[in-house]
Amino acid sequence: MNKQELITQIQQKKSFLCIGLDVDLAKIPTHLLTEEDPIFEFNKQIIDATHHLAVAFKPNTAFYEAYGLKGWKALEKTINYINENYPEIFTIADAKRGDIGNTSSMYAKAFFEDLNFDSITVAPYMGSDSVEPFLAFENKTTILLALTSNKGGLDFQGLKTGNNELYKEVLKTALTWKNSENLMFVVGATKAEYFAEIRKIVPNHFLLVPGVGAQGGNLQDVCKYGLTKECGLLINSSRGIIYAGNDENFVKAAQKAAYILQQEMAQILSK
């Protein structure tokens, strides 16, 4: 999926919602535990109920790897289900990979070719030759960690390097890499006041924004400083949607939570 296809979907659905599929067997409704593949069954029902409200789905691979081969198979079934039934949806492998060049090439093949995700999250710490193997894939997007929403995010990202904080240097340097037009950047919603400065550096790139909802980020604040004429934002909500309910009516609860966010986004886009 290319950038224009994503923009078209945002315009059609009046939404820039990304739903994180972070499945914890201890949190899903207990009646699903009797299913042959409870992780996939949970995902399938969430996807079917919310695909018209969201433009992206983002499985965090840790929640699948934790269950070994069964978890990985559930991830494979999930991405195949989305691609086969809702091909317009932008898919994100939240894997946070990043290693020396030949290893990154194999990670890229695994997620872009074998699993056929549209994008993957990547750590920038090892520099250009660890990221460019991902950027080399046509019509695939590499989502670089820039300013994260976790408590310790500023331990390193906020360190001064000359006149700039490190995360700003990451943004500036990444733009010099080959195929940098294939980049998105992760910027946490809990750091909304930073968006104005970030937009001075990357005015046209999409930002994947976690932290709205359970982590306390505010959608209006993020959009005030981060929205572009093409939208330029993917707002992720995971727990706030998929665990909105925990009984046999969990699907309706998830759909309602997604609808509330989508409606707020529709109002923002109409202004």
C-alpha positions as a printed Julia matrix, in Angstrom:
271×3 Matrix{Float64}:
   0.0     0.0    0.0
   1.35    3.42  -0.92
   0.84    6.73   0.85
  -1.9     7.95  -1.49
  -3.94    4.79  -0.95
  -3.76    5.38   2.79
  -4.82    9.01   2.37
  -7.77    7.94   0.2
  -8.9     5.49   2.86
  -8.68    8.21   5.53
 -10.83   10.5    3.41
 -13.42    7.82   2.65
 -13.78    6.57   6.21
 -13.31    9.99   7.84
 -10.95    8.24  10.2
  -7.26    8.01  10.99
  -7.73    5.34  13.62
  -5.26    2.5   14.06
  -6.31   -0.37  16.32
  -3.59   -2.23  18.17
  -4.17   -5.98  18.31
  -2.21   -6.7   21.5
  -3.81   -9.96  22.57
  -3.29  -11.17  26.13
  -4.99  -14.49  26.87
  -5.44  -13.39  30.48
  -7.61  -10.47  29.33
  -9.76  -11.83  26.52
 -13.29  -13.1   27.28
 -13.09  -16.52  28.88
 -15.61  -18.1   26.5
 -13.05  -17.71  23.7
 -10.49  -19.85  25.5
 -12.3   -22.98  24.36
 -11.68  -22.08  20.71
  -9.0   -23.95  18.77
  -7.12  -20.65  18.28
  -8.46  -18.13  20.81
  -6.0   -15.4   19.79
  -7.06  -15.5   16.15
 -10.75  -15.82  17.01
 -10.52  -12.74  19.25
  -8.73  -10.79  16.51
 -11.14  -11.92  13.82
 -14.17  -10.7   15.75
 -12.51   -7.37  16.59
 -11.45   -6.87  12.96
 -14.9    -7.71  11.56
 -16.56   -5.3   13.99
 -14.22   -2.33  13.49
 -12.71   -2.48   9.98
 -15.1     0.2    8.71
 -14.05    2.56  11.5
 -10.28    2.06  11.32
  -7.73    2.57   8.56
  -5.0     0.43  10.15
  -4.48   -2.58  12.39
  -1.27   -2.99  14.4
  -0.44   -6.33  16.0
   2.39   -5.99  18.53
   4.45   -9.09  17.77
   5.54   -9.57  21.39
   1.99  -10.58  22.29
   2.23  -13.4   19.74
   5.84  -14.45  20.24
   5.08  -14.93  23.95
   2.94  -17.95  23.04
   5.58  -19.62  20.89
   4.65  -21.37  17.66
   0.9   -21.15  18.38
   1.18  -17.4   18.84
   3.17  -16.94  15.64
   0.63  -19.0   13.69
  -2.14  -16.81  15.14
  -0.26  -13.74  13.9
   0.08  -15.28  10.44
  -3.61  -16.15  10.34
  -4.5   -12.62  11.5
  -2.5   -10.82   8.81
  -3.75  -13.22   6.14
  -7.33  -12.63   7.26
  -6.95   -8.85   7.0
  -5.22   -9.0    3.61
  -7.79  -11.37   2.15
 -10.94   -9.74   3.54
 -10.04   -6.08   4.04
  -7.15   -5.35   1.65
  -7.72   -1.61   1.94
  -6.56   -1.7    5.58
  -3.0    -0.54   6.3
  -1.2    -3.19   8.36
   1.59   -2.53  10.82
   3.9    -5.14  12.32
   4.81   -3.55  15.63
   8.05   -5.49  15.92
  10.6    -2.74  16.72
  13.36   -4.48  14.79
  16.76   -3.03  13.92
  20.11   -4.78  13.56
  23.15   -4.91  11.27
  22.39   -4.77   7.57
  22.16   -8.43   6.62
  20.05   -9.2    9.7
  17.72   -6.29   8.96
  17.35   -7.61   5.41
  16.09  -10.9    6.81
  13.7    -9.14   9.2
  12.39   -7.12   6.25
  11.84  -10.26   4.18
  10.04  -11.96   7.07
   7.52   -9.18   7.6
   7.22   -7.68   4.11
   7.43  -10.8    1.95
   6.45  -13.82   4.05
   3.79  -12.18   6.22
   3.01   -9.38   3.73
   2.61   -6.53   6.23
   2.46   -3.02   4.76
   4.81   -1.63   7.38
   7.01   -2.4   10.36
   8.27   -0.42  13.35
  12.06   -0.13  13.48
  14.54    1.17  16.07
  17.0     3.8   14.73
  19.85    3.3   17.23
  22.16    1.35  14.88
  21.88    3.91  12.09
  21.35    4.01   8.35
  22.6     0.57   7.32
  20.23   -1.05   9.84
  17.2     0.8    8.46
  17.79    1.12   4.72
  17.19   -2.63   4.09
  13.58   -2.0    5.18
  13.32    1.19   3.14
  14.4    -0.65  -0.01
  11.02   -2.42  -0.31
   8.7    -0.74  -2.79
   5.23    0.21  -1.49
   6.25   -0.75   2.04
   6.64    1.66   4.94
   9.26    1.75   7.66
   8.03    3.36  10.88
  10.99    4.72  12.83
  10.86    5.2   16.59
  11.4     8.92  17.22
   9.77   10.08  20.46
   7.99    7.34  22.37
   5.17    7.61  24.91
   6.66    5.42  27.65
   7.83    6.8   31.01
  11.53    6.41  30.19
  11.2     7.69  26.64
  13.17   10.85  27.34
  16.01    9.07  29.15
  17.91    9.02  25.85
  15.56   10.55  23.27
  15.55   13.86  25.13
  19.3    14.14  25.65
  20.93   17.25  24.21
  23.34   16.68  21.33
  24.73   20.12  20.6
  21.74   22.43  20.11
  19.17   19.69  19.59
  17.6    16.84  21.51
  18.56   13.39  20.22
  15.08   12.62  18.83
  15.32   15.7   16.6
  18.68   14.51  15.28
  17.1    11.11  14.57
  14.38   12.82  12.52
  16.81   15.04  10.61
  19.31   12.27   9.91
  16.66    9.79   8.81
  15.54   12.19   6.08
  18.99   11.85   4.47
  18.73    8.06   4.11
  18.0     6.35   0.81
  14.26    6.02   0.13
  13.41    8.19   3.15
  10.08    8.97   1.47
   9.05    5.5    2.71
   9.39    6.58   6.34
   6.82    7.22   9.02
   7.75    8.14  12.57
   6.47    7.05  15.97
   5.64   10.03  18.21
   3.82    9.38  21.47
   0.55   11.17  22.2
   1.66   11.84  25.77
   4.26   14.22  24.29
   1.69   16.37  22.45
   3.52   19.64  23.17
   6.45   18.39  21.07
   4.45   17.99  17.86
   4.87   21.59  16.69
   8.67   21.24  16.73
   8.52   17.83  15.11
   6.38   19.15  12.27
   9.07   21.75  11.49
  11.44   18.87  10.75
   9.05   16.38   9.1
   6.15   18.49   7.8
   4.82   15.92   5.35
   5.59   12.47   6.77
   2.94   10.44   8.53
   3.27   10.02  12.29
   2.11    6.9   14.11
   0.85    8.11  17.46
   0.42    5.65  20.33
  -0.7     6.69  23.79
  -4.25    7.98  23.18
  -6.65    6.47  25.67
  -5.22    4.15  28.33
  -1.87    5.97  28.4
  -3.5     9.38  28.83
  -2.81   11.06  25.48
  -5.3    13.64  24.2
  -6.5    13.44  20.59
  -7.37   17.13  20.3
  -3.92   18.24  21.48
  -2.15   15.88  19.09
  -4.21   17.09  16.14
  -3.76   20.75  17.05
  -0.03   20.49  16.43
   0.38   17.35  14.33
  -2.38   17.36  11.7
  -1.43   18.18   8.09
  -3.51   18.92   4.98
  -3.26   15.2    4.14
  -4.02   14.28   7.77
  -0.51   12.93   8.37
  -1.5    11.04  11.52
  -2.36    7.49  12.48
  -3.72    7.48  16.03
  -3.35    4.12  17.71
  -5.61    2.79  20.43
  -5.13   -0.74  21.72
  -6.43   -1.55  25.2
  -9.04    1.2   25.1
 -10.79   -0.55  22.22
 -10.06   -4.27  22.25
 -10.61   -4.59  26.02
 -13.54   -2.18  26.25
 -15.59   -5.23  27.23
 -14.63   -8.65  28.6
 -17.79  -10.73  28.34
 -19.77  -12.2   25.45
 -20.66   -8.67  24.34
 -17.0    -7.65  23.96
 -17.38   -7.09  20.23
 -20.14   -4.5   20.68
 -18.09   -2.74  23.36
 -15.04   -2.62  21.11
 -17.09   -1.34  18.19
 -18.62    1.39  20.37
 -15.2     2.51  21.65
 -13.84    2.62  18.09
 -16.91    4.49  16.87
 -16.52    7.19  19.52
 -12.92    7.81  18.45
 -13.81    7.71  14.75
 -16.57   10.26  15.24
 -14.2    12.6   17.04
 -11.76   12.19  14.14
 -14.5    12.88  11.58
 -15.28   16.17  13.31
 -11.6    17.14  13.31
 -11.21   16.31   9.6
 -14.31   18.31   8.68
 -12.93   21.56  10.08
